[in-house]
Amino acid sequence: MKLAGRVFRFGDDINTDFIISGRYKFAITDMKQLSQYLFEDIRPGFYKEIIPKKSIIVAGENFGMGSSREQAPLVIKEAGINCVIAKSFARIFYRNSFNIGLCLLEADTDKIAEGDSLEINLRQGIIINKSNELTINFHSLDNFRLDLIKMGGIVSYLNRYKSFKIESD
């Protein structure tokens, strides 16, 4: 499985309030509409910069820290971001992201800059920075995580592979 896109660079400790401001948490429930406010407080107009299915967020340490706001990974995915690459992720953000099929990769992001063009091979664990011909390795994703990404999240995965039936009393 391969991904490609242009880099939008962010720093360390990007919290869920930076991803989607809390002032919209209950006011807007439609994820497509809510995604228009992605990173509004730290990068106004960011949503207009995104090229759907051809954009990648790159950050430093502890991306997605803070609250367990499920809207944070949902608006990233809804905005058309292919992938988020960071040095590390907050655990609840990591789990919420894969639950909805948003691809996250942990890698050394020091040599990836704003506007770089990346090609990613998820199975091989390789990021190729086409802007400077640098290859960056990451731990390739296991089949379960790859399936979650391909199927759009845990609900689709369970509907396809469930081998049990829950009966009511």
C-alpha positions in Angstrom: 0.0 0.0 0.0 1.4 3.4 -1.1 0.6 7.0 -0.3 2.0 10.2 -1.6 1.5 13.9 -1.0 2.7 17.4 -0.2 3.9 18.1 3.4 2.3 20.5 5.8 4.7 20.9 8.7 3.8 21.4 12.3 5.9 21.4 15.5 5.9 19.5 18.8 3.0 19.1 21.2 0.2 19.7 18.8 -2.9 19.2 21.0 -6.4 18.3 20.0 -7.5 22.0 20.7 -5.0 23.1 18.0 -6.4 20.4 15.6 -10.0 21.5 16.2 -10.9 24.2 18.6 -13.2 23.2 21.5 -15.5 26.1 20.6 -16.8 24.0 17.7 -17.1 20.7 19.6 -20.8 20.8 20.1 -21.8 23.6 17.8 -21.0 21.7 14.6 -21.6 18.0 14.3 -21.2 17.5 10.6 -17.5 16.5 10.1 -17.3 17.9 6.6 -18.3 21.3 7.9 -16.2 21.0 11.0 -13.1 20.0 9.0 -13.1 23.6 7.5 -11.8 24.8 10.9 -8.8 22.4 11.0 -5.9 24.1 12.8 -7.7 27.4 12.7 -6.1 28.8 15.8 -2.5 28.0 14.8 -2.7 28.2 11.0 -5.6 30.2 9.8 -6.9 29.2 6.4 -5.2 25.8 6.5 -8.2 24.0 5.2 -8.0 26.0 1.9 -4.3 24.8 1.5 -5.2 21.1 1.5 -5.3 19.1 -1.7 -7.6 16.2 -0.8 -5.8 12.8 -1.0 -2.5 14.5 -1.8 -1.7 16.1 1.5 0.4 14.9 4.5 0.8 16.4 7.9 4.3 16.1 9.4 5.0 17.0 13.0 7.4 16.5 15.9 6.8 14.9 19.3 3.5 14.1 21.0 1.0 14.9 18.2 -2.6 14.8 19.3 -1.9 15.3 23.0 -4.6 16.7 25.3 -8.2 15.6 25.5 -9.6 12.4 23.9 -11.6 14.5 21.5 -12.7 12.1 18.8 -13.3 15.0 16.4 -9.6 15.7 16.1 -8.7 12.6 13.9 -12.1 12.7 12.3 -11.6 16.2 10.9 -8.1 15.4 9.7 -9.5 12.4 7.7 -12.5 14.3 6.5 -10.4 17.1 5.2 -8.6 14.7 2.9 -5.3 14.3 4.7 -3.6 11.0 3.5 -1.4 10.5 6.6 0.1 12.1 9.7 3.7 11.4 10.3 5.2 12.4 13.7 8.0 11.4 16.0 5.4 10.3 18.5 1.7 10.4 19.1 -0.5 10.7 22.2 -1.9 7.2 22.9 -5.6 8.1 22.8 -5.2 10.1 19.6 -3.3 7.1 18.0 -6.0 4.7 19.0 -8.8 7.0 17.8 -7.1 7.5 14.5 -6.7 3.9 13.6 -10.3 3.2 14.8 -11.5 5.5 12.0 -8.9 4.4 9.5 -6.6 7.4 9.6 -3.0 6.5 8.8 -0.4 7.5 11.4 3.3 6.8 11.1 6.0 7.3 13.7 9.3 8.3 12.1 12.2 10.8 12.4 10.7 13.9 10.9 13.7 16.3 11.3 14.6 16.2 7.6 11.1 16.7 6.2 10.2 20.4 5.5 7.0 22.3 4.6 6.1 21.7 0.9 8.3 18.6 0.5 6.9 15.8 -1.7 6.7 12.4 -0.1 6.1 8.9 -1.3 5.3 6.3 1.4 5.4 2.5 1.1 3.4 1.3 4.2 4.3 -2.4 3.8 8.1 -1.7 3.4 8.3 1.0 6.0 9.9 3.5 3.7 9.3 7.2 3.2 11.0 8.7 0.2 11.4 12.5 0.3 11.3 13.3 -3.4 12.3 16.9 -2.6 15.8 16.0 -1.3 16.0 12.2 -2.3 16.2 11.2 1.3 14.9 7.8 2.5 13.4 7.6 6.0 12.6 4.2 7.5 9.8 3.6 9.9 8.3 0.4 11.4 6.0 -0.9 8.8 2.4 -1.3 9.7 1.1 -4.8 10.6 -1.7 -6.3 8.6 -4.3 -5.3 11.1 -3.5 -1.6 10.9 -3.2 -1.8 7.1 -6.7 -3.4 7.0 -8.1 -0.6 9.3 -6.7 2.0 6.9 -8.0 0.2 3.7 -11.4 -0.4 5.2 -11.9 3.0 6.7 -11.8 1.9 10.4 -12.7 -0.6 13.0 -16.5 -0.6 12.3 -16.0 -1.7 8.7 -13.4 -4.2 9.7 -15.6 -5.8 12.3 -18.6 -5.9 9.9 -16.4 -7.7 7.4 -14.6 -10.2 9.7 -16.9 -10.7 12.6 -17.4 -14.4 13.3 -19.8 -14.0 16.1 -23.4 -13.0 16.6 -24.6 -10.9 19.5 -28.1 -12.0 20.5 -30.5 -10.0 22.6 -32.4 -11.6 25.5 
